[in-house]
Amino acid sequence: LKLQFLYFIVNHYLPHYNNMPTLHGHPVSQPCRSVQWFIDYSGVDCEVKTVDLLSGAHKAPEFLAKFPNGQVPSLEDGDFCFGESIAILQYLADGNDIVPTDKKGKARLQEYFGRHLSQVRKFSTEIIRHVFFEKDADEKKKKIAAGIESTKAMMDSFEAHFEKNKFVLGDTLSLADFMFAPEVDQLFMVEYDFKTYKNVGAYIERLKEVKGYNKMREDMAETLKVMTAKMAAKQ
């Protein structure tokens, strides 16, 4: 019986585990959080490995051999390796009900992905990056203020949008939310005035009821504590 049990485990469970895709990422990365959240939300089979960005593990020869761009998130599925969060999300979500099947729904989703890359990512590139990379306190404050001002028109447009819509693409959760939310909710790090944007704030509150969202934020907060301690120790 013991041999039969071992045979069952080896033939039914181990192949499934070994064939599981692997996400290489880091909780502080907004695009990584988007994918991690979707994995937790959907329950899709995917192993998650944290890449030590502080030590430069994403630039190590063995990592670059699989992912020449040297960035996270990156997905490894057998011998198929690729990066970019939008591509990874669509790959993992293939066949999931959250992906629109109608022509107009597909177009709206792709429209948002384009806007995400050209506009929404500015929350990270023009605001949050200064939290980590600008060491001078006065310069950091100036650059963050400038970033908030430069993204004001975009935030105003989302404030108006969420007055009439529950989610990014309407009243139904979509992959657009998995991309948008990790960008906007990180603004708590700069004490962003969400009182001015009550509808955006209400949107974030709604997401707390979505599976995996709170875990994503908790993982980020805990990782930030660890990273901050490591960076302080090096100074």
KOLDRENKOL-235032 format. One record per residue (C-alpha): residue number from 1; x, y, z. Coordinates in steps of 0.1 Angstrom, whole numbers, plus 5000, padded with zeros to 4 digits. Last residue first. Example, Ala and Ser with C-alpha at 12.3 -4.5 7.8 and 13.67 -1.06 7.14 Angstrom:
// residues 2
n, X, Y, Z
2, 5137, 4989, 5071 .
1, 5123, 4955, 5078 .
END
This chain:
// residues 235
n, X, Y, Z
235, 5244, 5539, 5050 .
234, 5242, 5501, 5044 .
233, 5221, 5495, 5075 .
232, 5195, 5521, 5064 .
231, 5191, 5503, 5031 .
230, 5185, 5469, 5048 .
229, 5160, 5484, 5073 .
228, 5141, 5502, 5045 .
227, 5140, 5469, 5025 .
226, 5126, 5450, 5054 .
225, 5099, 5475, 5061 .
224, 5090, 5479, 5025 .
223, 5086, 5441, 5022 .
222, 5061, 5442, 5051 .
221, 5041, 5469, 5034 .
220, 5042, 5452, 5000 .
219, 5030, 5419, 5014 .
218, 5002, 5437, 5033 .
217, 4991, 5454, 5001 .
216, 4989, 5422, 4981 .
215, 4972, 5404, 5010 .
214, 4945, 5431, 5010 .
213, 4938, 5426, 4973 .
212, 4938, 5388, 4972 .
211, 4901, 5384, 4970 .
210, 4882, 5416, 4963 .
209, 4864, 5432, 4993 .
208, 4893, 5456, 4998 .
207, 4887, 5466, 4962 .
206, 4856, 5485, 4972 .
205, 4877, 5507, 4996 .
204, 4901, 5516, 4967 .
203, 4871, 5527, 4946 .
202, 4858, 5548, 4975 .
201, 4892, 5566, 4976 .
200, 4890, 5572, 4938 .
199, 4855, 5586, 4944 .
198, 4866, 5608, 4973 .
197, 4895, 5624, 4954 .
196, 4902, 5656, 4973 .
195, 4901, 5636, 5006 .
194, 4926, 5613, 4989 .
193, 4953, 5637, 4998 .
192, 4984, 5617, 4991 .
191, 5005, 5609, 5022 .
190, 5036, 5602, 5000 .
189, 5036, 5565, 5009 .
188, 4997, 5564, 5006 .
187, 5003, 5569, 4969 .
186, 5008, 5532, 4966 .
185, 4970, 5528, 4961 .
184, 4972, 5545, 4926 .
183, 4997, 5521, 4909 .
182, 4986, 5489, 4925 .
181, 4950, 5497, 4916 .
180, 4955, 5503, 4879 .
179, 4969, 5470, 4867 .
178, 4946, 5446, 4885 .
177, 4918, 5470, 4878 .
176, 4924, 5468, 4840 .
175, 4923, 5430, 4843 .
174, 4886, 5434, 4849 .
173, 4861, 5439, 4877 .
172, 4826, 5447, 4865 .
171, 4807, 5480, 4868 .
170, 4826, 5499, 4842 .
169, 4860, 5495, 4828 .
168, 4880, 5509, 4856 .
167, 4856, 5498, 4884 .
166, 4825, 5510, 4902 .
165, 4815, 5535, 4875 .
164, 4796, 5568, 4877 .
163, 4816, 5589, 4902 .
162, 4845, 5566, 4894 .
161, 4851, 5582, 4860 .
160, 4850, 5618, 4874 .
159, 4877, 5609, 4900 .
158, 4896, 5590, 4872 .
157, 4897, 5622, 4851 .
156, 4908, 5643, 4880 .
155, 4937, 5618, 4887 .
154, 4949, 5623, 4851 .
153, 4947, 5661, 4854 .
152, 4966, 5660, 4887 .
151, 4995, 5638, 4874 .
150, 5019, 5667, 4868 .
149, 5010, 5683, 4902 .
148, 5016, 5651, 4921 .
147, 5049, 5647, 4903 .
146, 5060, 5683, 4911 .
145, 5052, 5677, 4948 .
144, 5072, 5645, 4948 .
143, 5101, 5663, 4931 .
142, 5101, 5691, 4956 .
141, 5099, 5669, 4987 .
140, 5127, 5647, 4974 .
139, 5148, 5677, 4966 .
138, 5144, 5689, 5002 .
137, 5151, 5655, 5017 .
136, 5182, 5648, 4996 .
135, 5183, 5610, 4991 .
134, 5162, 5608, 4959 .
133, 5160, 5571, 4949 .
132, 5133, 5555, 4971 .
131, 5107, 5581, 4976 .
130, 5117, 5597, 4943 .
129, 5105, 5566, 4924 .
128, 5070, 5571, 4939 .
127, 5062, 5604, 4922 .
126, 5071, 5608, 4886 .
125, 5079, 5572, 4875 .
124, 5055, 5555, 4898 .
123, 5024, 5576, 4895 .
122, 5035, 5582, 4859 .
121, 5026, 5545, 4852 .
120, 4991, 5557, 4848 .
119, 4998, 5578, 4817 .
118, 5015, 5562, 4787 .
117, 5017, 5526, 4799 .
116, 4983, 5526, 4816 .
115, 4967, 5544, 4787 .
114, 4977, 5517, 4763 .
113, 4965, 5490, 4787 .
112, 4932, 5509, 4790 .
111, 4926, 5509, 4752 .
110, 4934, 5472, 4752 .
109, 4907, 5466, 4778 .
108, 4882, 5488, 4759 .
107, 4889, 5469, 4726 .
106, 4884, 5435, 4742 .
105, 4851, 5446, 4756 .
104, 4840, 5460, 4723 .
103, 4847, 5428, 4704 .
102, 4831, 5405, 4730 .
101, 4851, 5379, 4749 .
100, 4861, 5399, 4778 .
99, 4887, 5384, 4802 .
98, 4875, 5380, 4838 .
97, 4859, 5347, 4828 .
96, 4893, 5330, 4827 .
95, 4903, 5312, 4795 .
94, 4936, 5331, 4792 .
93, 4942, 5349, 4825 .
92, 4977, 5336, 4830 .
91, 4988, 5348, 4795 .
90, 4968, 5380, 4797 .
89, 4985, 5389, 4830 .
88, 5019, 5379, 4818 .
87, 5016, 5401, 4787 .
86, 5004, 5431, 4808 .
85, 5031, 5425, 4834 .
84, 5061, 5425, 4809 .
83, 5084, 5395, 4807 .
82, 5090, 5362, 4789 .
81, 5103, 5327, 4793 .
80, 5089, 5296, 4775 .
79, 5112, 5266, 4783 .
78, 5087, 5253, 4809 .
77, 5066, 5283, 4818 .
76, 5088, 5310, 4832 .
75, 5073, 5344, 4838 .
74, 5091, 5377, 4844 .
73, 5080, 5405, 4866 .
72, 5106, 5418, 4869 .
71, 5134, 5431, 4848 .
70, 5168, 5419, 4834 .
69, 5157, 5424, 4798 .
68, 5175, 5393, 4787 .
67, 5151, 5370, 4808 .
66, 5163, 5334, 4807 .
65, 5200, 5339, 4803 .
64, 5196, 5372, 4821 .
63, 5186, 5354, 4853 .
62, 5216, 5330, 4852 .
61, 5239, 5359, 4844 .
60, 5228, 5380, 4874 .
59, 5210, 5413, 4866 .
58, 5177, 5404, 4883 .
57, 5197, 5392, 4913 .
56, 5210, 5428, 4918 .
55, 5215, 5424, 4956 .
54, 5187, 5450, 4962 .
53, 5165, 5434, 4936 .
52, 5163, 5401, 4954 .
51, 5139, 5382, 4931 .
50, 5110, 5367, 4950 .
49, 5097, 5334, 4935 .
48, 5060, 5327, 4929 .
47, 5047, 5293, 4917 .
46, 5017, 5295, 4895 .
45, 4985, 5275, 4893 .
44, 4957, 5299, 4888 .
43, 4938, 5306, 4921 .
42, 4921, 5336, 4904 .
41, 4925, 5362, 4931 .
40, 4959, 5350, 4944 .
39, 4973, 5348, 4909 .
38, 4957, 5381, 4900 .
37, 4972, 5398, 4930 .
36, 5007, 5385, 4921 .
35, 5003, 5398, 4886 .
34, 4994, 5433, 4896 .
33, 5019, 5432, 4925 .
32, 5047, 5425, 4900 .
31, 5037, 5455, 4879 .
30, 5039, 5478, 4910 .
29, 5073, 5465, 4921 .
28, 5076, 5465, 4959 .
27, 5063, 5429, 4961 .
26, 5092, 5415, 4939 .
25, 5090, 5392, 4909 .
24, 5098, 5359, 4892 .
23, 5065, 5341, 4884 .
22, 5069, 5304, 4879 .
21, 5046, 5283, 4857 .
20, 5036, 5249, 4870 .
19, 5049, 5219, 4851 .
18, 5070, 5206, 4880 .
17, 5040, 5208, 4904 .
16, 5016, 5189, 4880 .
15, 5043, 5163, 4873 .
14, 5048, 5159, 4911 .
13, 5011, 5155, 4919 .
12, 4997, 5126, 4898 .
11, 5026, 5103, 4890 .
10, 5048, 5108, 4920 .
9, 5020, 5110, 4945 .
8, 5002, 5079, 4931 .
7, 5034, 5058, 4930 .
6, 5041, 5068, 4966 .
5, 5006, 5056, 4976 .
4, 5011, 5023, 4957 .
3, 5044, 5018, 4974 .
2, 5029, 5024, 5008 .
1, 5000, 5000, 5000 .
END
